[in-house]
Amino acid sequence: MSAAKVNAGVKISAELKRELQTVAQREDRTLSKLCEILLAWSLKQLDTAGDSLTLQKLTVGKNKRS
């Protein structure tokens, strides 16, 4: 049995939404599912790093899209 799902509304830029929609479409996922996957992964990374500032420092320069 899967865990109950709840809504979590966030405000993001229109550009970020377009980028997420593009990735979701490319991966044949819904935008909601892609965001769930990314948030779960990000939370694990944040837990490992200890805090968001450290996480940002660890990921600087590793962005393939730059």
N, C-alpha and C positions, 0 to 999 in steps of 0.2 A: 504494500500500500504506500503510495507516495504522500509526501507532506502536503498539508493544505497550503494553497497559494494565497497571497494577499497583494493588494495593489500598493505600489510605492511610487508616487508621482514625483518627478524631478523636472526642473526647468533646465534645458540645454539650448545651445545656440542652434539656429536653423541649419547652419553648415555642418555641425556635428551630427545632427539628426540625419541629414542627407548622406553623410559618410557611413554612418551606422546602417542605414537602409541599403546602401550599395553593398556593403559587406554581407548583410543578412541575405540579400537576394542572391549574391554570388555563392553563398554557402547553402542556399535553399532552406533558410530558416526564417522564422518570423522575427520581427524586430524585438519583440518581447523576449523570445528565447535567447537571442544573441546577447541581449543586455543581461539576462539572468546568468548566462555562462561567463560573461566578462566580469560582472560584479562578484560572482563566487570566486573566480580566479584572482581578482584584484584583492579581495579580502584575505585570501591565503598569503599573497605576496606582502600585504600590509602587516599581517601578523608576524611573518618572518622578519621583516625589516624593523618592526617595533613601533614605528610612527610614520606618518605620511611624508614628513620632510626628509627623513632618511630614505624612504622608498623613492622619492623624486630624485634624490642625489644619486642613488644606485642605478637609475634608469636613464639618466642624462647621457646622450650620445649613442644610445642603442636603438633609436627610432629609425626603422627601415624607410619610412616615408619621407624623411627629411632630405 
